[in-house]
Amino acid sequence: MQRPNSANPEKPKQADVVIVGNGALGLFLAEELIERKAGSIVVVGPDDRDAGASKAAGAMLGCFGEVTADSLKTHASRTRFEIGLRAHERWPDVLSRLEPYSKTGSPLQTAAESHVVLNAIGAELDTINFEAMIKALDEYGKPWSEIDPKEIPGFKPRTDARSLRSIHVPGEGAVDARGVLAALEARLDEIGATRVDAIVRRLIKDGEAVTGVELADGHVIEAGTVVVATGASSENLVRTAAEDLELIPMIAGLGFAMLAKRTGGEPFRSVVRTPNRGFACGLHVVPAGNGREYLGATNRLVDDISSVTWVGDARYLAQYAMQQLDEQIARHEVVSWLSGNRPVTFDGFPMIGWLPLDGLYLMTGTYRDGFHCAPLLASHVANELQGQPGLIDSMFNPVRRPIQVRTVEESIEEYVVHSLAAWFETGAEAAPQMTTTQLAAYYRTRGREAFEHFGTDYAFGPDVLWYAEGSLVGGRRIARYLNRLRGNASALASVAGAAGAAR
């Protein structure tokens, strides 16, 4: 099949598999299915990927750079972490396969190593996660070394934001996300996938089966199987065919980054980042090829998907990149502003698996790990579509009770630690006589009041608690879900069983 374009405007009328979503998950899955000769494959998604996470990704190939104190604390958390660990092993083959299709003028892999720096800007949380990272590296027998921060190429922070410690993690580099997506598209065009530049309005349902999709212009594509991989908008699309399905709620995690060209000073040659901190990933810089550097750090859970950039986020990222990474960043020329919405689930775990409607599969909820994990997840989903055993644990089936990995008291304390980290990193000020202990008590009270308001013993992650108690819309939505959950425990179990049998 050829890709519909201005010279070939005909849209396909049917396919064996329609993949809704042309981010990293959708494109890698399409490639996997084509390689397996799984029939006709159609990928539907807007070429501009407006508001999508993949187009704005820094694409760090980091497993241990993302480790926090919670990453290995429970079986579920460790299982999720090990998905990334296994995915990491696939990237050398991915890059060798895609490099011939690249048109970026520089290698798709833009960095081969990472340096993680510990400064005193982000409060105690940075130290906790820095130490957890080293412990995880040792536990899994991976190489790392302590390094003098002054030896990190390009790292020239302001004196008052200097690093106290840093480690070198070889092998945890980065790729050019936008270059990889373009190379994947070129490869798909060559090997026979059909890509349609369009938005899917709704899923077509016939009885208890999904039989295709309807595009925004009314065109219908019939399909034997529909895979929904539209990131943060996946839940809304699924509900066009299954309005009452009890899915884990999806929240959009709006992130902002800058792609900038260096005009002076020593360039970064590796990923340089802080540990994860303050409701988000750490502050980071990623070499982006052709003299460019990617700067990122922000994450805020929002009520609605959008591609806006908040002035506060722009100010935050620019200021703290100049202070904590390299003072020369002040002179960088901004090439593009990047914003996208990460798919954040209520319990923080992926939603990957068959849904109770025959022919409908969901592939989303990967939060910050989607790009990195896409090659492995593509193989897993292809296996399941073809009736073979999957590669990841079935606990991440989308129709489930929320996975619980902490107690309410632990949730409140996490919220306190993250709030303090955000407070000090952003330079917020209280009355001079107010101590850190008093500030922590204030946040602890807010956290407890939130749980009392929701009347639940399910313990949220710190980012979801921040969203639930800070957004009226978000709080009401989560309260409705918790109320349904209390009344639907037995029904949810039976629906989950039906999903396992749906094909």
C-alpha positions in Angstrom: 0.0 0.0 0.0 1.0 3.6 -0.6 0.6 6.4 1.9 -2.3 8.7 1.0 -1.0 12.1 0.1 -1.7 15.0 -2.3 -0.8 12.8 -5.3 -2.7 9.8 -4.0 -5.7 11.2 -2.0 -7.6 7.9 -1.7 -8.0 6.8 1.9 -8.1 3.0 2.5 -11.6 1.6 3.2 -10.4 -1.4 5.1 -7.4 -3.0 6.8 -6.5 -6.0 8.9 -5.2 -3.7 11.7 -5.9 0.0 12.1 -3.5 1.6 14.6 -4.9 4.9 15.9 -1.9 7.0 16.9 1.3 7.9 15.1 3.6 8.5 18.0 6.4 6.2 18.9 4.1 3.4 20.2 2.0 3.3 17.1 4.8 3.6 14.5 6.9 0.9 16.2 3.9 -1.4 16.4 3.2 -0.9 12.7 6.8 -1.7 11.8 6.6 -4.9 13.9 3.4 -6.1 12.3 4.6 -5.4 8.8 7.8 -7.4 9.5 5.6 -10.3 10.7 3.5 -10.1 7.5 0.4 -9.6 9.7 -1.7 -8.3 6.8 -2.6 -4.8 5.8 -1.7 -2.2 8.4 -3.0 1.3 8.5 -1.7 4.0 10.9 -4.0 7.0 11.4 -2.8 10.2 13.1 -2.2 13.9 12.2 1.1 14.6 10.7 1.8 17.5 13.1 1.1 15.3 16.1 -0.3 18.4 17.9 -0.2 18.0 21.7 1.4 14.5 21.4 4.1 13.4 23.8 6.4 11.8 21.2 7.1 14.9 19.1 8.2 16.8 22.3 10.2 14.0 23.8 13.8 14.4 24.9 14.1 10.6 24.2 16.6 9.8 26.9 17.4 6.1 26.8 17.6 6.1 30.6 16.6 3.3 32.9 18.6 4.1 36.0 18.6 7.9 35.4 14.8 7.7 36.1 15.1 5.6 39.2 13.4 7.0 42.4 13.1 5.6 45.9 9.8 3.9 44.8 11.1 2.3 41.5 12.0 -1.0 43.1 9.9 -0.8 46.3 7.1 -3.2 45.2 6.6 -6.0 42.7 4.5 -3.8 40.5 7.0 -1.0 40.5 9.9 -3.3 39.8 8.1 -5.0 37.0 7.4 -1.6 35.3 11.1 -0.7 35.8 12.3 -3.9 34.2 10.2 -3.2 31.1 12.4 -0.2 30.5 15.5 -2.3 31.2 14.6 -4.9 28.6 13.6 -2.2 26.1 17.0 -0.6 26.5 18.7 -3.7 25.1 16.7 -3.4 21.8 17.8 0.1 20.9 21.2 -0.7 19.2 19.3 -2.9 16.7 16.6 -0.2 16.3 19.1 2.4 15.5 21.1 0.3 13.0 17.8 -0.5 11.3 16.6 3.1 11.1 19.8 5.0 10.4 19.6 4.4 6.6 16.2 6.2 6.6 17.4 9.2 8.6 17.6 12.6 6.9 18.8 14.6 9.9 22.4 15.0 8.7 23.7 13.6 12.0 23.4 10.2 13.8 20.1 9.3 15.3 21.8 8.6 18.6 22.9 11.9 19.9 24.5 10.8 23.2 25.9 7.5 24.4 26.1 8.3 28.1 24.6 10.2 31.0 25.9 12.2 33.9 23.6 12.6 36.9 24.3 15.6 39.1 23.3 16.3 42.7 23.0 19.9 43.7 21.3 21.5 46.7 18.6 23.3 44.7 15.9 20.6 44.8 15.8 19.8 48.6 16.0 16.4 50.2 14.2 14.5 47.4 17.2 14.8 45.1 19.5 13.1 47.6 16.9 10.3 48.2 16.6 9.6 44.5 20.3 10.0 43.8 21.1 7.3 46.4 18.3 5.1 45.2 19.8 5.3 41.7 23.2 4.2 42.8 21.7 1.3 44.8 19.7 0.2 41.8 22.8 0.3 39.5 24.6 -1.9 42.1 21.7 -4.3 42.5 21.5 -4.9 38.7 25.2 -5.0 38.3 25.4 -2.1 35.9 28.5 0.1 35.5 28.7 3.5 37.0 31.4 5.7 38.6 31.6 8.8 40.8 33.0 11.7 38.8 34.1 15.3 39.7 31.3 17.5 38.3 34.0 19.8 36.9 35.0 17.1 34.5 31.6 16.8 32.8 31.9 18.4 29.3 29.7 21.5 29.0 28.6 21.5 32.6 29.2 25.1 33.9 26.5 26.0 36.4 26.4 29.1 38.4 28.5 28.9 41.6 25.5 29.0 43.9 24.0 26.0 41.9 27.1 23.9 41.7 26.9 20.2 41.9 27.9 18.5 45.2 28.2 15.0 43.6 27.8 13.4 40.2 27.9 10.0 38.7 28.7 8.8 35.2 26.4 6.1 33.7 27.7 4.7 30.4 25.2 3.4 27.9 22.3 5.6 29.0 22.4 8.2 26.2 19.7 9.6 24.0 18.3 9.7 20.5 16.8 12.4 18.3 13.1 11.8 18.9 11.9 13.7 15.9 14.6 12.1 13.7 13.6 8.6 14.8 9.9 9.3 14.1 10.7 10.6 10.6 13.0 7.6 9.9 10.3 5.2 11.1 7.8 6.9 8.8 10.2 6.6 5.8 10.7 2.9 6.6 7.0 2.2 7.0 6.3 3.8 3.6 9.0 1.6 2.0 7.9 -1.7 3.6 4.1 -1.3 2.9 2.2 0.3 5.7 -0.4 3.0 4.9 -0.2 6.2 6.9 -3.3 8.5 7.0 -2.9 12.1 8.0 -6.2 12.4 9.9 -7.9 12.4 13.3 -10.2 9.6 14.3 -13.5 11.0 15.5 -14.9 7.7 16.9 -14.7 4.0 16.9 -17.2 2.0 14.9 -19.1 -0.6 17.0 -21.2 -3.5 15.8 -22.9 -5.3 18.7 -20.1 -6.2 21.1 -17.3 -5.7 18.6 -15.3 -2.8 17.3 -15.2 -3.0 13.5 -13.4 0.1 12.4 -12.9 3.8 12.8 -14.5 7.0 11.5 -12.3 9.9 10.6 -13.0 13.5 11.3 -14.2 14.0 7.7 -16.7 11.1 8.0 -14.5 8.5 6.1 -14.8 5.0 7.6 -12.0 2.4 7.6 -13.2 -1.1 8.5 -10.8 -3.2 10.4 -10.4 -6.7 11.9 -8.6 -5.1 14.9 -8.3 -1.6 16.1 -5.4 -0.6 18.4 -5.8 2.7 20.2 -2.4 4.2 20.9 -3.3 7.9 21.1 -1.5 8.7 24.4 -3.4 11.0 26.7 -6.5 11.1 24.5 -6.9 7.3 24.4 -9.5 7.1 27.1 -11.8 9.6 25.4 -11.5 7.7 22.1 -12.3 4.3 23.7 -15.4 5.8 25.3 -16.9 6.6 21.9 -17.5 2.8 21.7 -17.7 1.9 25.4 -19.0 4.8 27.4 -19.5 2.9 30.6 -16.3 0.8 30.6 -14.6 1.1 33.9 -11.1 2.2 32.8 -8.3 3.6 34.9 -8.7 7.3 34.5 -6.2 9.0 32.2 -4.8 12.5 33.0 -2.8 14.6 30.6 0.7 15.5 31.9 1.6 18.7 30.0 5.3 19.0 29.5 7.4 21.8 27.9 10.9 21.8 26.4 13.1 24.0 24.3 15.3 23.0 21.4 18.1 25.6 21.2 21.2 26.1 19.2 24.5 26.7 21.1 26.2 30.0 20.2 29.2 29.9 22.6 31.0 27.9 25.2 31.7 24.2 25.4 28.8 21.9 24.2 27.4 19.1 26.1 28.4 15.7 24.8 26.3 13.6 27.1 22.9 13.7 28.8 23.3 15.8 31.9 20.5 15.7 34.4 19.4 15.9 38.0 17.5 13.0 39.7 13.7 13.1 39.3 12.4 15.8 41.6 9.3 17.9 42.5 6.3 16.1 40.8 8.4 15.7 37.6 11.4 14.4 35.9 14.7 16.1 36.7 16.1 19.1 34.9 18.0 17.8 31.9 20.0 18.8 28.8 20.2 16.4 25.9 22.6 16.8 22.9 20.3 17.0 19.8 22.7 17.0 16.9 23.7 19.8 14.5 24.8 22.1 17.3 21.5 21.9 19.1 20.6 21.1 22.7 17.3 19.9 24.1 16.3 21.4 27.5 13.6 19.9 29.5 12.2 19.4 33.0 8.5 20.4 33.3 5.4 18.4 34.0 2.0 19.5 35.2 -1.1 17.4 35.3 -3.9 19.3 33.6 -7.7 19.1 33.0 -7.6 19.2 29.2 -5.2 18.2 26.5 -3.6 21.2 24.8 -0.4 22.3 23.1 -0.1 25.5 25.0 3.1 26.6 26.8 2.7 28.3 30.1 4.8 31.5 30.6 5.7 30.2 34.1 7.1 27.0 32.7 9.1 28.9 30.0 10.5 31.1 32.7 11.3 28.2 35.0 13.0 26.1 32.4 15.1 29.0 31.0 16.2 30.3 34.4 17.1 27.0 36.0 18.9 25.6 32.9 21.1 28.7 33.0 21.7 28.4 36.7 22.0 24.7 37.1 23.5 23.4 33.8 25.4 26.1 32.0 25.4 29.9 32.3 26.1 30.1 28.5 22.6 28.8 27.8 21.4 32.4 28.2 22.9 33.0 24.8 21.3 30.0 23.1 19.1 30.6 20.1 15.8 28.9 20.5 15.1 26.8 17.4 11.7 25.6 18.6 9.4 25.4 21.6 8.1 21.8 22.2 5.0 20.9 24.2 3.2 17.6 24.6 0.9 15.7 26.8 2.2 12.6 28.5 -0.4 9.8 29.2 -0.6 9.6 33.0 -2.8 7.0 34.5 -4.5 7.4 37.9 -2.3 4.6 39.4 0.8 5.5 37.4 1.0 2.2 35.5 0.6 1.4 31.8 -2.7 0.3 30.3 -1.9 -2.3 27.7 -4.2 -5.1 26.6 -7.4 -6.3 25.1 -10.6 -4.5 26.1 -14.0 -6.3 26.6 -15.2 -5.3 23.1 -14.0 -7.8 20.5 -11.3 -6.4 18.2 -10.3 -3.5 20.4 -6.8 -3.2 22.0 -5.4 -0.4 24.2 -1.8 0.6 24.2 -1.1 3.7 26.4 -0.4 5.0 29.9 3.4 4.9 29.6 3.9 8.4 31.2 7.5 9.3 30.6 8.7 5.9 29.3 6.7 5.5 26.1 9.4 6.4 23.6 12.1 4.4 25.3 9.9 1.3 25.8 8.2 1.4 22.4 10.3 -1.3 20.7 9.7 -3.8 23.4 6.0 -2.9 23.8 5.6 -3.2 20.0 6.7 -6.8 20.1 4.5 -7.5 23.1 1.4 -6.1 21.5 2.1 -7.8 18.2 2.4 -11.1 20.1 -1.0 -10.6 21.7 -2.7 -9.5 18.5 -1.4 -12.8 16.9 -2.6 -14.9 19.8 0.9 -15.5 21.2 2.1 -15.1 24.8 2.9 -11.5 25.7 6.3 -10.1 26.9 5.1 -8.1 29.9 3.0 -8.8 32.9 -0.8 -9.0 32.6 -1.2 -6.9 35.7 -1.1 -3.9 33.3 -4.3 -4.9 31.6 -6.4 -1.7 31.2 -9.5 -3.1 32.9 -8.3 -3.5 36.4 -8.5 -2.1 39.9 -5.9 0.5 40.4 -2.5 -0.9 41.4 -1.6 0.1 45.0 2.0 0.5 45.9 1.9 2.8 49.0 -0.2 3.5 52.1 -2.1 6.7 52.6 0.5 7.9 55.2 3.3 7.1 52.7 1.4 9.0 50.0 1.1 12.0 52.3 4.8 12.0 53.1 5.7 11.7 49.5 3.5 14.7 48.7 5.3 16.6 51.4 8.7 15.8 50.1 7.8 16.6 46.5 6.1 19.9 47.6 9.2 20.9 49.5 11.4 20.0 46.5 9.3 22.2 44.2 9.1 25.0 46.8 12.9 25.3 47.1 13.8 24.7 43.5 11.5 27.4 42.3 12.8 29.9 44.8 9.5 30.3 46.6 9.7 32.3 49.8 7.7 32.3 53.1 7.9 34.6 56.1 11.5 34.7 57.3 10.5 33.1 60.7 8.8 30.1 59.0 11.0 27.0 59.2 11.2 24.1 56.8 9.5 21.9 59.5 6.6 24.3 59.6 6.3 24.3 55.8 6.3 20.5 55.8 3.5 20.5 58.4 1.4 22.8 56.2 1.7 20.4 53.2 1.1 17.4 55.4 -2.1 19.0 56.6 -3.2 19.7 53.0 -2.5 16.1 52.1 -4.5 14.7 55.0 -7.4 17.0 54.3 -7.4 15.8 50.7 -7.7 12.1 51.7 -10.4 12.9 54.2 -12.3 14.8 51.5 -12.1 11.8 49.1 -12.9 9.3 51.8 -10.6 6.7 50.3 -7.9 4.3 51.5 -6.4 4.2 48.0 -3.0 6.0 48.1 -2.4 8.3 45.2 1.0 9.1 43.7 2.3 12.5 44.7 1.6 14.1 41.3 -1.9 12.8 41.2 -2.5 14.0 44.8 -1.2 17.4 43.8 -3.6 17.4 40.9 -6.6 16.1 42.8 -6.4 18.6 45.6 -5.4 21.5 43.4 -7.9 21.3 40.5 -11.6 21.5 41.1 -12.3 19.6 37.8 -9.7 17.0 38.5 -10.8 16.5 42.1 -14.4 16.0 41.0 -13.4 13.5 38.3 -11.3 11.5 40.7 -14.0 11.5 43.3 -16.5 10.2 40.8 -14.1 7.4 39.9 -13.5 6.4 43.5 -17.2 6.3 44.2 -17.8 4.1 41.2 -14.9 1.9 42.3 -16.3 1.4 45.7 -19.6 0.2 44.2 -18.2 -1.8 41.3 -15.5 -4.1 42.9 -17.1 -7.4 41.9 -18.4 -6.1 38.5 -14.9 -4.9 37.6 -13.4 -8.3 38.3 -15.8 -9.9 35.9 -15.2 -7.3 33.2 -11.5 -7.8 33.5 -12.0 -11.5 33.0 -14.1 -10.8 29.9 -11.3 -8.6 28.5 -8.8 -11.4 28.7 -11.1 -13.5 26.5 -11.9 -10.7 24.0 -10.3 -11.1 20.5 
